[in-house]
Amino acid sequence: PPLCPRPVPPPAERPPPHAPPRPFPGRTGADSRGCRELRIGTRRRHPSAGSHTVVLLLEGGYDVVVVDNLNNASPRVEGRILELVGEEAGKRLDVRVMDLLDEPRLAALCAEKKFDSCIHFAGYKAVGESVEKPLAYYRNNIVSTLNVVECLQAHGCKSIIFSGSCTVYGNPKDVPIHEGSDLEAINPYGRTKLYQEEMFRDLCVSDDAWEVSLLRYFNPVAAHPSGRLGEDPKGIPNNLMPYVQQVAVGRRAELSVFGNDYPTPDGTGVRDYIHVMDLAEGHAAAVDKILAAGGKLGCVAYNLGTGNGTSVLEIVKAFSAACGKEIPYKFAPRRPGDATAVYATPSFAEQELGWKATRTLEDMCRDQWNWASNNPYGYEGKPEEN
Ligand code: UFG
């Protein structure tokens, strides 16, 4: 049984969909029977989703253990998290620098902590890189997930929230996409995500005590409204919003818009951009759900998107308005492997998790710009040497 069983609150007592998670009486402190949440580190899967979720979980009264190999995250993030949550809540954060491929150390940690649940954020995520280095993707994404699942299971935890991706829908035939839409992977990165999902489905069929939430992220952007946490990719950004941000602060000369001949209203690709705070709240809602499910959740996938499709040119326009500058851009050929339009039907997550994204495109651009203008060179505060 879970270490701290919690009754499922009747619907009337549930928090409104967008409220921060409530504090959990009796969950604080270092009591060895206290509920613990394992949040496993980033290895490049939208680095800032993890840190924003940790802030919400600490504010919500959880004990949080972070495992991160700092492959694509700055050691300064921990200090910023502590600054945001304050000293008392900060005592419930335990950061371990460790690689998930290091199974013996991971097993020792699981034995020590006796986790109630785990949010597994880790994974490489660049499509182009995955085509060049498929084995690195299979090893890093699949082996690390196997290690996590086996170590958790060996130490009494059969509960996991997995950072999935809308990449498992491939090039969707119809939008908006619902959780029952066809699954298809169109590149090695996508295949690692799809195979991990399949592994979780097989696991839950083999053992109905396992509970797995597959959170299929759409396109996370923006930053904590304080401007203290945000995405800080190393090297040239692969993704649109960090690239636009770097053009705005003068680190890059202009944006290349990949393709202006798509069958979309302005010819550029359409995506479902979601504020990272909404995404973090989606994780907090998934944690609440899985801990309240009492071993009965099974394996469930949720789309974490807004339901709105936004084109590349609409992003450029909205970001220009937020930062008060023109964003120079040029049209370039389509990027291989890109889909035309990808956006979600998020109603299942709303119904099942009581969660809904509330922040607008304007909010996303404002918070992205606030982060960018306060941290033009990310956490390190200086240009990269290479
Ligand atoms: N784009 C540009 N110029 C750029 C970067 C992107 O025009 O410099 C365009 C793309 O062509 C696309 C849109 O902006 O139309 C969004 O591209 P991103 O790279 O920001 O995001 P993707 O939708 O391609 O992919 C992202 C992650 C994937 C993940 C997917 C869904 O990179 O890992 O979201 O989760 F699978």
Boltz pocket constraint, residues with backbone or C-beta under 6 A from the ligand:
constraints:
  - pocket:
      binder: B
      contacts: [[A, 125], [A, 126], [A, 127], [A, 164], [A, 165], [A, 166], [A, 167], [A, 217], [A, 218], [A, 219], [A, 237], [A, 238], [A, 239], [A, 240], [A, 241], [A, 243], [A, 255], [A, 256], [A, 257], [A, 258], [A, 259], [A, 268], [A, 269], [A, 270], [A, 271], [A, 312], [A, 335], [A, 338], [A, 339], [A, 340]]
      max_distance: 6.0
